[in-house]
Structures are given as structure tokens and as C-alpha cells.
């Protein structure tokens, strides 16, 4: 049978049999999530623009003039410590420079417990709030390092920093401070104080000292989503509340975060890509990798705490689109421009001072939340490559979603557990295949060592209105757009007024790192500048931005 006859015949057979046939002849590519993690990890370890050398990292601890933002004392160094420490735990990696840097950092701690040049207790200014911001990022980084090592000196340093914050509590938990450092201060606004929740909740989890819990609870009451304020700081504050909820199971904490989540998702500040801006409306002008990571991680926390499928669906949209699009070809994360409708159109700024490191830290949370387990049942939630290991089971998911719409889960060890596969809303059908045999439903029962389960998703192109501005196109979890790098003749002065046909014609493109070959499609359009000459544009998954130089995109179209 020749290939053309084979394809003609398989078009008429059931979905499950087509998947069996396709799966037999397509080689599964390297793991895409792990490839993204390694891209950012290697940029942090070996990149040169700038290089994260120990001396470079310590500049924000010693307030050495030179590079940007050394007044945010502990911001770069704390994120670097936390990202590497958490990755070491999650991916079983070793980073030889980590311990020496931590030792040098804690050696610079002031007797009062803070890090940085100086702190003004009586009349704080923007530099003092900046110092508090950096110290907050450092506190959680030190505690993540303690999780990895159990190092008593690191915990002692974290305690001293926590006690410094407790000392500040009465003054800083006040309307006076909140009003004095309003949203106009932005990166040095009151969120520099409320984001201490994350480190304080982690410190309480380790020490069980009530003074840290009580301060964390008091700060939680001060969290407010103020117009034009810094999104990253606000979301860090909410993630801290979720950490405290995990330790206390206080339902009021969870209810608070769920209300705040709804406030964001019902606002214009939830972006088409599933992300959020750097600043809340009316200052919404660009994205920020840090905020995207926080939104992703907050959704994962809420999904874990509640089991509500809306949170894992939100995390999935962010992960496959805003998070992926925000990752530069260099491995950095950063800032993308937003148009007047709040739609990303150009990734411009590599924010090595925060977003790159925060991006690396987010990968571990994605990996650790791909599976959810109870005593007898495991649920596969996120369609990504990941490994799930306990005392009785080891499962490894390998994703070929971008090339053939399948994921394979191999059970290295298993003892009769039930494996449930989440069916995303974008999958019109989902077929499970166990050791070559189709299985009805979404569950694999009595899982055994050596089982190989293929998840085959039926995916199609679809369109949907985006608010009142136009039409967006999707393929499965991926948002599609017109990239100038792919379509050099498309973008011009009036290209946003081009009229696109809604019927998309799938087209195959070569596979490669960070490519999504199955999503590519072509569409006819009438150029606004010369409508008498119809043209064709090729749409790609916005996640492919990582595979190309930064380029303008159009994501919403007139149809």
C-alpha cells in the first residue's frame, strides 16, 4: 500500500484506530518542557550577557554600584539561590557554586537581621522599600536552600531576617505606610512589604514559631489589588497566603485568594495569552515574566488546594502561551509590549535581573503539579513531560503533543493503582491505549510495572471572539498568531486591519526545538492596503517565539 492510499483509507476509520496507526510510525521527539527548562538553566549557568558570577550576584548584598538594581538587596541573589535549590530538589541536579554563594551571602547579614547597605527605621524611603523587596526574595531563597540541604546556618540566617520583619510589623502593617507607598511608587510600593508573606509562611512551616504565622496573617489583611500597582508583588503576596493556608488549613485564607483570583479573571487584566500585565489597569503597557510565573504558580496552588478544574485549565493556558512566548531564544524571560487592547505584540526586554531567574524557578512547580496523587489514585493533570515517583510507583510522561497529538506514560514501577487522565476542554476526543489496546473512558485501573499508556488527543483548529476587538485562533492549548519572522510581507502600517478568513488550512512545518508543527495553518486574507490582491498568511503557535528572534506578532484579527 502506498502512502497516499494509506492516508485515504485511515481517514474513514475511527479515531482510536487512526491514532494506533499514526503512533506506530511517528518517532516521539525530545521532551519539550524539559528542553525549555534546560534552555533557561544553561543560560543562567553559562550565559554571558550578563554572567551570573558569584561576585555579580553578591553586588545586591553589598550594595556595590555598577549593575542595575543593587538597591533591591537580595533580589537577584535570592532568586538565583531559590531557583537553583528548588531545581536541584526537583530534577536531582547538582550546582557546585550554590553552597559557596549562600555562605558568602549569609556572612554579609547585619546584626539587625537585614541584608543591604543601610535601613532607615524611622523615616523609610523608596530605597528602604526596595531593600525590603530584595530581602523578601532572599528569605524565600534561603528557605528553599534549607529544604535542599538542611543547613543550620542557613536556617539561622533566615530566622534573623524573619525577626527583623517581625520587628517592623507594627509600623508597616498600617494604613499610613500603605498610603505613603501607593501604586505610584510601583516597584518600591507597599507590595514590597506584603510580599514578605511568602518567606514568612515558609519560615513558619519550618520552625512552627507562631510569631511568623501571626505576622503573615496580619500582612494578609493588608493585601490589596490597587489600580496601576505592581502585579508581580501582588501575586507573590497571594502565593504567600496560599503557603500559609497549606500549613494552617484556615478556610478564610483560601476563600480570600479565590476571591482575588476571580477579581483578576473578570477584569481586563487577564490577557488573551492567559497571562497578566506588569501593572494593573490603567498602567497596563507590557507583560513581565515574573508576573506570568506568579500567575502560573498561583493557579497551580489553587488547583492543588481545591481540585477545581478551572484552576488547572487556567494554568495550562498560561503555560502553553504566555509563559512559553515570554521565554527568549537565549533562555531569558522578560517584557513584551501590549497594544491598546492588552494583546501582546512584541517581546522586547530580557529582564535578567528578575524574570530569567523567576522563570527557572517556575519549571519545578509545573513539573511537580503535572501529576496529583492520593493513596490509591494518580491523576495526570497537565499534558507535559514529567516524572511522578513515590515509594510504590514511578511514572514517566513523554509528550509528543506538538508533533502527533499524543503523550506516552510509562510505568517503571506500579502496584495496582488507578491512573486517571484529565481530558482538557480543547480535546474533542481523547483515547487511552494500554500496551497497544484501546481502553474506554479516562481511567487505567490496576496499573502494573511495565505498562505503557498512550494518550491520544483529537485536536482541531478553532476560532473564538476576543472581547470586542476581533477573532483569535487556537489549536488545542496553543494560541496562534501571525509572526513577522515567518511572514515578512504581512506586517505593515495597516496590517491590523487586514480581513482574515476564519477557515484555516493546516500546513506542515519542519519539527525542531520549541516548534509546534501540528498547529501551523494558513489563511487567506484581504490586505487593508490593497484588498484587490488576496494574500495568504501562515499562523503559528505563539509558543514558537522561543524558536526565533524577537519579532512582531498579530494575535487578534478582523474577520
N, C-alpha and C positions, 0 to 999 in steps of 0.2 A: 504493500500500500504506500503510495507516495504521500508527501506531507500535505499537499492540498486536499487530497481525498480524505486523509485522516481528520483534518480540521473540519471539513464539511460534515463528516459523519458525527464527530463529537458534539457539534453544535446542537444536535437534536436529542442528545441523551440527557438524563437527569444530572443535576448539579453535582451530586456526590460522586458519580462515576466520572464526570469530566475532571473533577479535582484529583481523583485517583490516577487518571491518565496523565494529567499535567504534572503531578507531583513526581511521577516516575521518571520524567525526562528533564526536569529542571534542577540544576545544582543550587543548593542553598548558599547564599553569599555570606561573607563575614557578618558578625553581629553589629547592627547599626548603632545601637545605644552605646555599646562598649567602644565602638570606633569614635563616637563623639566624646566620650569620657577621656579616652587616650589622647585625643587631639588637644583638649584643654590641659590635661595633666602634663603632657610633654611641653606645651607652651610655657607652663609655669615652672617646670623643672629646667628646661633648656633654652627657652626663648631669650632674646637679647634686646627687645625693644619695649620696655626695659627688661633687664635681667633681674630676677628676684634673688639677689645675693644676700647673704646674712647681713652685711653692713647696710645694704639698701633697705632691708626690712626693718632694721633697728633705728633707722632715721626718724620714724614717728614715735619711738620710745624716748629717744634722746633729744627730740625736737631740733635735729640738725637741719639748718637751712639748705636748700637746694631743690629737691624734688617737690612736687605739688603735695599739699595737704598734710604736711607733717604736724600741723596743729591738731589734727584728728588723731590724738595719741593712742596708738594701738590698733588703728583701723586696718591698715594693710597687714601688719604683723599678726594681729589676732585672726583675721580671716585666713591668712596663709597657714597658720598653725591649725585652725579648725578644719580647713579643707583637707590638709594632708593627714591629720589624725583620723578623721572620720573615714577617709578613703582607705587608710591602712586597715581599719577595722572591717569595712565592708568588702574590700577587694583583696584582703590578705597581702597587702603590699608593704614594702619596707622603704622608708625615706631616711637615709643616713644623716641628712642635715637637720632633721626635725629636732632631735633632742638637744644638740648644741645651741640652736636658736632659742629654744624655750629656756634653757639655762641662762643665756645672756639676757633674755627679756626679764625674767623674774629678779635677776641681780640688779636691775635698774628701778625696782619699785621703791617709792618713797615710804618713809616711816608711817605716814598717814594712810597708806594703802593704795594711793592712786599712782598712775603712770603718766609721764609727760613732764613738761618744763616747769609749770607752776599752776596753782589753782587758787582762785580768789573766793573765799568762803562768803564774805560779807556783801560784795558788790560784783556778782558774776557778770561777765560779758559774753559775746559770741565765742570767743576763744575758749572760755570755760565750758560752754555747752559743747563745743567741738571736742574738747578733751573728754567730756563725759561720753560723747558718742563713741569715740575710739576705744575708751576703756570698757564700754559695754560690749563691743565686738571682741575685745581681748578677753573679757571674762568668760564668754561662752567658748571661745577658742581654747582657753586654758582648761576648762572643764571637759571639753572634747578630748584634749590630750590626756587628761587624767583618766578618762574612760578607757583609752588605749593602753596606758602604762601603769596606772595605779600609783604614780609617783607622788609621795607625800609632800615633797617640796612644792610641787605644782598646786596641790590642793591647799596647802598653807597660804600660798600667794593668792589664790582665788578667795579664800576666807578673808584675808586682809582687805582685798578690794571690795568684797561684799560688805564688810564692816564699815568701810569708807562710805558706801552708798547708804547704809542704814543711818549713819551719822547725818547725811544730807536729807534724809526723808522728811522731817518736819518742815523744812524750808521749801523743799522742791515740790512736795505734794500740796500745792496751794494754788488758788486762783491767781494770786499775784504773779507767780512765776509763769503760769500758763499764759496769762495775758501779756506779760512783758516780752516773752519769747513766742510771739504769734507766728502765723504762717509766713509772714513777710521775711522772717529770718531764714526760712526754708531749711537748708542742711544743718543749721545751728538753731532750729526752732525747738519747741518743747518736746518734740518727739525724741530728742537726744536723751531726755530723761525717761520717757515712757518705755523706750526700747530696752531699758535695763531689765525689764521683765524676763526676757529670755534667759539671761545669765543668772538672775536671781532664782528663777524656777529650777534651773539645772543645779544650782548650788544647794537649794533646799532638797532636791531629790537625792543628792549625795550625802548631805550632812544631817538631814531631818531637823535642822535648827529652825525653830518657829519664827525667829526674828526675820529670816529671809523670806519665809512664806508670807508673814504679815505685811512686809513691805511690798512684796509682789502683789498681794491682794489690794493694798491701798493704791498702788500705781494703776492697777487695772481699772479702778474707778475714775481715773483721770484721762483715759484714752478717749480721744475724740477725732472723728474724721472731719477736719476743718477745710473749707474751700482753699485751694491753691497750696495746701501743705504738701510735705514730702511723703510720697506713697510708701517708699521703702521703710522709713522709720515707723510709720503707722502699722504696716503689715508685720514688721518684726515684733512690735508690741503685741499684736494679736497672736502671733505664734508663741510668744511667751505665755500668754493666758492659756493657750492650749496645752503647753507643757505643764503648767500648774494644775490644769484640770486632770491631766493624766495621773498626777500624784495625789490629788485630793478627792477627785470624783465629785466635786461641788457642781451640781447641775446648773447653778446660776452662771458659772463661768462659761460653760458650753453654750447656754442659751444666749449669752451676750455675744459670743463670737458668731453664732449663727445669724443673729440679727444684723451684725455688721457685714457679714457676707452678703446677705440679702440686699443691704443698702448699696453695696458696690455693684452687684449684678443687675440691679434695677436702675442703675444710673447710666449716663452717657460715658462713664469712665471705664466700663467693660468694653474692651476693644474687639474688633472683628476677629483678630488673631487669637483671642482667648486670653490676652494679657491685659495689663493696666498701664497707665501712663506714669511718667516720673513725678508729675504733680497733678493733684486733683483739679478738676474744672474750677475756675476759669483759666488756669495757667497750663492747661493740657497742651503741650507743644511737642513732646518727644517721649520715647519709651526709655526705660532704664533696665538693664539686665538684672540688677539686684531686685528690683520690684517684681520682675517676671518670675524670678526664682522664688521669692517670698510667696507670691500668689499661688504658684505651683505647689509649694510645700505646705501652705495653709490648707489648700484643698485636700491634699493627701492626709493631713492631720484630721480634718473633719470627716473624711471618708473612713478613716480608721476608728474614730471615736463613735460614729453614728451608724455606719453601714449604709447610709443613704446613697443610692446610686448617682444622685445628681452631682455629688462632690467628685466622685471618680471620673464622671463624664467631663466635668469642668477641668479637672487636672489633665485629662487626656487631650482635650482641645489645646490647652496651653502648651503641653509638652510637644505635640506634633507640629505646632505652628509658631507661636510667639517665641518659645524657648529655643526651638531649632533655628528659626530665622534670625534670632539675635546672636547666634554663635558665628563669629567671623571665620573665614578660612584659616586664619592664624591660630584659632583656638580661643581667642579673646571673646568676651561678651561686652556689651556696651549700650550705646544710644542709637535709636532710629528716629528719624523725623516723622511727625504725624501731620497729615494735611488738616484742613479746617474742619473736616468731618471726623477727625480722630482715627484715620486709617494710616497705617504705616506705609511710607513710600520710599524710604532710603535709609539704609544702615550706615551711619557716618562715623561715630566716635568709638574707638576701642577704649573702654574705661578700665584700664589695667589697675587703677588704684582701688577698685572695689568690685566691679561686675565680673571680671575674669575669675577672681577668687571665689566669689559667691556662686558663680556658675559651676565651678568644680564641686563645691560643697553640695549643690543640689542633686548631683547624679546619685549619690549614695541614698538619698531619700526616695528617689524614683525606683532604684533597684530594690530597696527594702520593702517597698509597697506594691511591687508587681504581683506578689502572692499575698494572700491573707490566710492564716491557718487557725483552726480550732483544734481540739483534741483529736477528732476523727475526720475532719473535713478540711480540704485545702481549696481555696478559690483563686483562680487566675484572673486578675482584675485588669491589668494593663497589658496591651498587646506589644510587649517589648521583650528583648532578650534579657534574661535574668536567671539567677540560681536561687533555689529555696532549699535550705538544709536545716534539719532538726536531728534529734537523736535517732529517729526511725525512718527518715525519708530524705532523699536528695533528688530534686527535680531541676532539670536544666531546660530553659526555654530558649530556642533559637529562632529568630524572626527572619522570614523571607517575605514579610508583608509588602514591602516596596517592590518586589520583583514578581511574585506569583500569588500574593494574597493568602499565604499560609504561614503558620507558626508550628514548629515541632517541639513537643515537650518529651524529654527522655527521662525515665525513672531509673536512676542508678541504684537507688535503694527504696523500697516501699514495703509496707506491711498491712495491706488491706484497706488503706484509707480511701475516701471518696474525693475525687478531683472534680470540682465544678468550674466550668468555663463561663465567664461573663460574656454575654452577647451584646456588643455595642449597638446603639441605635442606628449607626450608619451601615451596619451589615444587613443586607436584605435577606440573606440566609446564612446559616453557619452549620457546617457539617463536621462532626468529630470522626476520626478514623483511627481505630486502635489496632496496632500491629497489622495494618493493611485491610481491616474490616470496618465498614461504616457502623457507627453507633448512633442510635436515636437519642434526641434530647441534648442536654448540656452537661451531663454528668458521666464520669468514668468511675464505676464502682469497683471495689476490691482491687485497688491498684497494686501491681506486683513489680518487683525488681525486673528490669529489662523491658518494661512496657514502653512502646513508642506511640505517642498520640499526636496526630496531625490535626490542627485546627484549620479548616478551610473557610475563609470568609468570602461571601459573594458581595462584591463591591461594584458600584456603578457611579458614573458622573451624575451630579445633581446641581441644581441652581436654587438659590434662595434669596429673597429680598434682604438687603441690609438697611434697616431702618427706612428712611425716606430718600436715601441717596442713590440707590441703584441695585444691581444684582451681583451677588458673589457666587463663585463656582467652587464646588467641593468634589473630592474623590475620597470616599471613606473618611478617615480622620483628617485628611490633608486639605487645607485651603489652597486654591490655585490662584495664580496671578500671571500677568504679562511682565517679564523681566527684560529690560533693555539689553542686557548682555546676550540674551537669546534672540531678541527681536530688534536688531539695530535700526530698522526702518520704521518701527512702530511709534516710538515716543517722539513727540514734537510739541509745538506750542499749544495745539488744541487736542492732543490725543485723548484727554479725559472726556471729551465729547464724542468720541467715536461710538458708533452704534454696532453692538455685537449681537450676532445671532445666538440664541440660547442653546441651539443644538451643537453639542461638542462631538468631534470625531476623534476617537482615540488614536494616538500615534505612538509608535515605539521609539524610544531613545536608548542609546547605549547605557548599560549599567556602569556604575562606578561609585566611589565613596560619596555618601550623602546625596545620592541620586534617588529619585522615586520614579522608575521607568513606567510603572503601570498607571501612574496618574496623568502622564502627559497627554495633552489633547490639542487639537487645532480647531479654530473657529473662524468663520467668515465675519468680516465687519466692513462697515462703510466709514471711511475716514472723514472726520469732520472737515478737513481742509480740502478734500477732493472726492466727494461722495460718488461721483460718476465712475470711479475706478475702484471696485470692491477689492479688498485685500484679505490676507489670511494671517492670523496671529497664533503663535504656539503658547499655550498655557502650561505652566509648570507648578509643582508644589512649592510653596514659599520656603519650605524646609531646605530646598536646594540652594538657598542663598549661601550656605556654608561651602558649597562646591564651586563657588565663583567669586570673583572680585565684587566688592560692594557695587550695587547697581540700582537704578531707579526701578520701582515696581508699580503697577497698577493692579489693585485688588478688587475694586468695585467698578462695575461697568454699566453704561447705559445700554438698554436692550429694547 
